[in-house]
Amino acid sequence: MSTYPPRPPLSERLAVAARNPFVAALLGGLVVLIAGVIAVAAGWLGEDKTTVVQSPVVTGGGNSDEGQGLTVNEIYKRDAPGVVFISAEVTTQQTSPFGLPQQQRGQATGSGFVTDEDGHVLTNAHVVEGASKIEVQFEDKKTVDAKLLGSDPSTDVALLKVNAGKKVLKPLSFGDSSKVEVGDPVVAIGNPFGLDRTVTTGIISALQRKLEAPNGFTIDHVIQTDAAINPGNSGGPLLDSLGRVIGINSQIATGGGGGGSVGIGFAVPINTAKKIADQLKEKGSVEHAFLGITGISITKSMAENLNLPTDQGVLIQRATGPARKAGVKGGDTQVSIGGADILLGGDVLVGIDGKKVESMEDVIRVVDSKKPGDEVTLELRRGEQKRTVKVKLGNRPASAQSVIPDQGGQQTPP
């Protein structure tokens, strides 16, 4: 499960590297939160400049059919002007030493990038969450106010709008995140720990990862990279070997109690972000289809041990909303297996819209392709009984936790 990284003192955030042994723990956020009202600007570290070292030519990869790629220096020179420094005034609710609620104002910083000459800027939703004021700073240090057109916590994508003039707006071009492959070279540009327009390099380490979004739902098709990504990189672009955006850097894995990179970063695919941005631009919000189940993917050993009617499919744990209304049954008897609590007695989902279900990923994939109001057909089993039900999909609620409490071994509800 992903959580947001701790926000250490400024001196610790500027440490060169953490030396703790690696312990896998997903940490989202990548935002530097400075307690109190502190003026943050890209030049707050004086005249220090990011040093870009010339890299050997990057060839192929990055879903490129055009042959030779660009050097890191070439990508940086072309794309860094389109990467912005985002500063957001936020207010957090805390409890005083006397047990009374109190508000604390602070500054959150992150990254973003220009998408067109109209002044649209993409970033992560968690970078600007709860912000009362947002500012965007460009390469020439020009700072302008930004309007939040909308954000989607389910995919961690937000869209801003600035009036900055075409001279400073340097839009980045988009690649196709569905065509990237493991091993393709990548470049990340952002503002780690407030160090504006820092470039790091790496490769695509894995594809089809899943992350927990800020509201508890699941983000699919996530790109994993070993390019160094740190707090403050959130919202910045992950680029292919031709300098095209293939993802929005969003979360990292870190070790011990530190908040720095250990070579495992995650980016929301740009194909997902583009769809979300189009809806935010048009309506200011995004609607996701909602089925209303949580479930566990069945394995052969699980089927044998629990005497299930099939060795593939999804054992439904809880049903709510549209699924419950359609007659889908969740479990009612709790057992503990391998330290995980499992509810038995619920339906087993073996098919959806005529397609075989082998895991929860199959269910999520189909539901994500639908709109609220669409209908799906579920094939269910309970013991020797088989039945088919039609479910009219609803609107995904604001938070997964508000629908179904977290259960050990479960996946977030589609």
N, C-alpha and C positions, 0 to 999 in steps of 0.2 A: 504494500500500500504506500502511496506517495504522500509525503508530508512536506511542508515548506521548511527550508533550511533555517537553522538558528541565525540570529542576527547579532554577531559578536561586536565588541568595541571596534572603533575605526582602526586602531593600531593592528588588531588581529586580522581585520579584513584585508589589510595591505601586506600581510605576510607573504613571503615568496611561495611557500608550499607547506602543506601539512605533512607531518611525518608519522601520523598514526597508522598502524597496520590496517589493511583493508577489511572492512566489514560491510557487506552489502546492505544498503538502506537507501531507498529511493527518496530523494529530496527535491521537491518542486519549489517554484518561486523564483530562485535566482535573482532576487531583488535585494538591494542593500537598503535596509530601513534604518534611518538615523533618528534616534529619539530626540524629541524637542524640535523646535522650528529652526532648521538650519538651511541657509541658502546654498543650494547645490548647483554648480554649473560645471560645464565640461572642463573649464580651466582652473578648477579649485586646487589642483595639485601643482600650481605654478606653471612653468614653461616646459615641463616634461613632455616629450613627444613619444609616441609609439614608434619603436624601431621595427621596420619591415625588412627582413633579410631576403635577398634574391634566392629563389628556390629553383631547382632544376625544372625543366619543362614538364608539365603534367600532361601525359598523353592519354587519349581515349577516355573511357569512363564517363560518368556523369550523364548518362543517357544521350551521349553524343554520337551522331552519325557524320559529323563534319570533320573527323580526323583529329588533328593535333589540338590539344587544349592550350590553356594560357598558363604562364607562370603565376605564382602567388603574387608577385609584385605587380604584374599586369592586372590581375583580378582586383587587387587592393586599390590601385590607382583609379580603376574604372568604377568600382562599386562602393568604396568607402564614403564618397560624398553623398551617397543616397542613404547611408545609415545614420540614424539620429539618436541623440541622447534624450531620454524621456525622464522628466522629473514631475512627481505627483505629490501634492499635499494631501496627506491622509490623516484621519482621526481614528484612533483605536480606543476601545472601551476597556478600562482596567479597574481593578479594585484597590482602593487606598489601604494603607496599613490599618485603618480603623474599620475596614469592611464596607466602606461606602463606595458606590460606583463613581468613577471619574473618567474624564476624557483626556487623552494625551495626543497632542498633535505631533506629526513627524513628516519626514520626507522620504518617499520611496523613489528609487531610481532604477532605470532599466534601459532597454534598447528598443529600436523599431526601425522600419525602413519605408521609404517613399515608394508608392506603387504607381502613381500617375502624375501628370502635370497639373491636375486639379487640386492637389494637396492632400490626397488620402495617404494615411500612414497605417501600416499593420504592426501590431504588437501582441503580446500576451494579455489575456483578460486579467490575470492576477497582478500584472504590473500596475494597472490603473484601478484596481478594485477599491471602491470606497473613496475615490479621490474627489476632493472638492475643487481642485484646480490642477490642470495639467499643462506643462510647458514642454516644448520641443526645441532642442538646440541643434543647429546644423554645423557643418564642418567649419564654416567661417565665423563660428561663435554667435551667429544671429539666433536669438531666442524669441519664440512667438508662443502665444497661447494656443492651445489645441482644444477642439470640441470633441467630446466622446460621442460618436454617432451610434455606438452600440457595442455590446460585448456578449459573448456566448461562453459562459462558464463550462458548458458541456464539452467544448473543444479547446478551451483556453485561448480563444482568439478575440481580439478587440480591434475596432476600426476607429481611427481618429481623422479629423479634418483640420487642416491649417491653412491660413492665408499668408503665404510667405513669398510669393512672386516666383516666376519661372526660373530666374537666375540661380536660385538656391535649391530648387526642386530637381533632384536628379533621380528619376525613377529607375528601379531595378527591373530587370527582365525576369520572367518566370520560366522555369523548366517544367518537366513532367515527372512528378514524384513516383508515378506508377511504373516508370521505366528504369529507375535507378537499380543498381545491383550491388551486392556485397563486394567490397573491395574497391569500389569506385572512389577516387580522391575527392575530398571536400575541403572547403574553406569556411571558417566562421569569422564574422566580424561583429564586434559589439563593444560594450563598455563594462568589462568585468571590474568590480570593486571601484567603479568610477573612472577607470583609466580609459578615456574616450578613444574609440575607433582602434581597438586592439584586434589584430588578426592572428588566428591560430589555424593549424592545418591538421588533417588526418584522413581517415577513410570511413566509408560506411561499414560499420562493424556487424550490423544485423538489420533485418527488416521485419515488418509485421509484429513489432512489439506492441504491448498494450500498457497504457498508463491510466492512473486514476486522475480524472479531471478535478479542478477545484471544488466542484459541487458533488463529487463522489461517484459520478458516472464514469464510463470507460471511454477513453480515446483510442481508436483503432488505427492500424497501419502506421504506427509510429516508427520513425527512423532512428536507429542507434548509431552513434559515432564515437570515435576516440579522439576527435579534435577537442582540445582543452576548452571547456565551457565552465564558467564560474558565476557566482552571484553578481548580477548586473548584466549578464549576457542575455537574460530573458527577453524575448521579443525580437532579437536580432536574427539576421538571415543565416541559413546554412546554404552554401553555394556549391554548385558542381564545378567541373574543371573548365567550363566556359563562362563562369561567373553568373550563372542563372540560379535564382532562388529555388531550392527544392524542399525547404522546410523552415519552420520558425523554431529556433532554439528555445526549449521550455523547461526541461528538468534535467537533473544530474543524479548520479549515484555517487556517494561519497563514503569515506571510511572513518571509523571511530567517531569522535565528537566534532570533527572539523567540518567546514562547509565548502572546501575546495574541490577541484576536479581530480579524479583518479583515472580519467580516461574513459568514462562511461557517461555519455550525454545522450539526450533524447530530443528529437525535433518533431513537431506536429507537421505532417506532410503538407506541402503547399497546395496540392489538389484539394485537400479538405479545407484549408484556409481560404482558398479562392471562392469556394461555394458559400462558405459562411460570410465572407466579406460582401459578396453580392447581395445576400439577404439583409445584412446590416445596413448596407448603403440604401437599399430600397425601402426597408420597413423599420430599421432600428432595432430589430429583434430577430431571433431565430426560433422556429418551431421544430421540435424533434418528435418523431412518432414514439409512442409509449405502449408497450404490451403489458407490463406489470407482473413479471415473474422474476424470482431469483432461482438459480438451479445449479446443480453440480454435474459436470460431464461424467458419464458412466464409463468405467473401465471394466475389463473382463474380470479382474480379481474382485472389484467391488460388487459386480453382479453375482459372482459366486458366493461371496461372504454374506451378502445381504439378501440373497435369494430373489433377485430382481427378475422380471419377466423377459428382459433383453440385456445383451451385453454392450449395447451402444445406444446413445441418446442422452437425454438430460433428465435427471431426477429433480423434479420441481420441489423446491423448499417452501416457498411462500408465493401466494398469488394475491394480487390486489388490483384495484382499478378495473381496467377493461377485461383482463383475464379472469378475474374473480367473477365479474358480472356475467361472463360467458359460461361460467360453470367449471372453470379449471380449478383443480384441488391442490392445495399445498400439503406438506407433511404435518403430522400431528403427534409423532412419537420421536423424542430426541434420544439419540445414542451418541457415544463418543468413540471415534475410531482414529487411532494415531494422533490423539490430542485435538482432533477437530470435531466439533459438534455437527451432527447430521440429523435432519428431520426425515423420518420414514413415513410411509403411508400416503404420500402424494402421488399425483399422476406422473407417468414417464412420457416425456415429449419425444417422439420418434420421427416426426415429419412436420414440415411447415411449407405451405403452398406447393405441395407435391414434391418437395425436395427432402431427401433423407437428412436427418439431424444426427450428427455424430458427436457434437460438442456444443457448448454454449456459444462459441464463436460463430457457428452456423446460424443460430437464432439471432444473434446481434447483427450479423451481416444483412439478413433479410429485413429486420425491423428498421435498420438504419437506411435502407433503400426506399422506405415508405414515407408517407406524409400522414399527419394526424387526420383521422377520418377514413383512411384506407382500411380495407378489410384483409385479414390473413386467415388461412385455414390451418388449424392445428390437428395433427394426428396424435392421439393419446392412447396410452396403455395403462391399465391398472389390473395387476394379476393377469388372468386370461381374457379379460374384457378389453375390447378395442372400441374406440369411438372417435368421431370427428366433430370439432366445434369451430364455428366461425367467430372471430374476435374483431370488433371495430376498434382500431387503434386510437388511443387518446393522445393528449398533449403531455410531453414529458414535464414532470414537476421541477421546481427550482433546485431541489436537492434530493439525492438518492436516500440520504438518511431520514428525510422527512416522510418517506414512503415506507421503507422497510429497514428496520434496524440492522446494522452490520452483523453477519453471522459468520463464524469460522468456516472457511472452505468455500464460501459462496462467492459468486461474481455479482457485480452490480447489475441491477435490473435493466433489461432492454425496454 
